[in-house]
Amino acid sequence: MSFSDPHETDRVTHGGLDYAELRELGLNPDAVLDFSVNVNPFGPSPRVRETLAWVDIARYPDREALALREALAEYHGLELNQIIVGNGAAELIWLAGLAFVHRGDPALILEPTFGEYARVVNLRRGVLHRWRARPAADFAWDPKAIDQALARLRPRVCFLCNPNNPTGQVVSQAHLAHWADAHPRTLFVVDEAYLPFVPDTPSAINLARPNILVLRSMTKNYALAGLRLGYALGPRPLIEALARFRPPWSVNAFAQAAGLAALADEAHRQRTLTVLRRECAMFRLQLKRLGLTPLPSATHFFLIEVGDGAAFRRRLLPKGILVRDAASFGLPAYVRLATRRPEENQRLLQALTTFEHASKTPRNNV
Ligand SMILES: Cc1ncc(COP(=O)(O)O)c(C=O)c1O
């Protein structure tokens, strides 16, 4: 008898530290500068750490995260029953797969993008269809082509990431509204993990469509990646469907308390994200001066074509600098960089001055 899954679902490569790899290289994880994750580099509000000291860890957390959901309901102007919290947006992607993708269901994923959508569709034995943005268009979405794909494939679910990881491309509200109305039998799962990094861009939840479910992460803009916290917003029936599949107590007491404290310090978030945007513009400029060409992006992370992304990453890591090799997005010639604090960006720029850049190839050859 075998316990292995004959349809083994691929594991997804993510950014972040690989502790086994660092051990092999003799590197201390605490000393590595991590440009491979897209977390707010200025860290959480100081109020978060203060709050954590008071959490009663002998008691079970609130299964329904009532206080946190109330705060989120107020923040988004929604009803309590339109919100569910999860152990990071990652858990909510899985819950969406469990609730809405069934064996044989066609599912459309707009690529290149975050790998967990495809993983969960495969896990559910859905039929995976991919629409892929073109490098020649700097990976911009093509709303007309996407509309045609939706019409042709009639997917049960369409996963889209807005702004997209790894390209930083944004879909307009108008296009989202049009797709949701024109394809009412498709559920649009809109992953807004990075939307707070883009100023003045409203959430798709404001469109109030019955077939739009929005996913949010609190690990990125509030810098709570180690605590794991995310939530989904949507019409009540969609939220109830997700709730049916969520394991009990999946959001621990620290995460709930941290989420509340982070929401209560909006000034910290605004201030740090404003500085980050400014620093991102400067970082991009300095990279260009070194002969690298950051692709257009609405967020603080962006792709750069370097010739061989894996080799580029390998050369930087012994210097204690980690970048995201984009091969797992099907982009082996690219790396993704997230803007960090000014002095940290300078360290990367300094390390790069010793490089011969493969990226000097003109962009229009891509
Ligand atoms: C697009 C996207 N969605 C969701 C996640 C997962 O976020 P969380 O840390 O909240 O689970 C990530 C993490 O990298 C991501 O890039």
The ligand as an SDF file (V2000), in Angstrom:
LIG
                    3D

 16 16  0  0  0  0  0  0  0  0999 V2000
    0.2000   37.5260   -4.8180 C   0  0  0  0  0  0  0  0  0  0  0  0
    0.3390   36.9100   -3.4920 C   0  0  0  0  0  0  0  0  0  0  0  0
   -0.7600   36.4950   -2.8560 N   0  0  0  0  0  0  0  0  0  0  0  0
   -0.6870   35.9310   -1.6400 C   0  0  0  0  0  0  0  0  0  0  0  0
    0.5290   35.7500   -1.0250 C   0  0  0  0  0  0  0  0  0  0  0  0
    0.5540   35.1160    0.3240 C   0  0  0  0  0  0  0  0  0  0  0  0
    0.4580   36.1140    1.2700 O   0  0  0  0  0  0  0  0  0  0  0  0
    0.3930   35.7790    2.8170 P   0  0  0  0  0  0  0  0  0  0  0  0
    1.7560   36.0050    3.3760 O   0  0  0  0  0  0  0  0  0  0  0  0
   -0.6250   36.7370    3.3540 O   0  0  0  0  0  0  0  0  0  0  0  0
   -0.0400   34.3600    2.9490 O   0  0  0  0  0  0  0  0  0  0  0  0
    1.6950   36.1660   -1.6370 C   0  0  0  0  0  0  0  0  0  0  0  0
    2.9880   35.9600   -0.9770 C   0  0  0  0  0  0  0  0  0  0  0  0
    4.0380   36.1050   -1.5400 O   0  0  0  0  0  0  0  0  0  0  0  0
    1.5990   36.7650   -2.9090 C   0  0  0  0  0  0  0  0  0  0  0  0
    2.6750   37.1800   -3.5600 O   0  0  0  0  0  0  0  0  0  0  0  0
  1  2  1  0
  2  3  1  0
  2 15  2  0
  3  4  2  0
  4  5  1  0
  5  6  1  0
  5 12  2  0
  6  7  1  0
  7  8  1  0
  8  9  2  0
  8 10  1  0
  8 11  1  0
 12 13  1  0
 12 15  1  0
 13 14  2  0
 15 16  1  0
M  END
$$$$
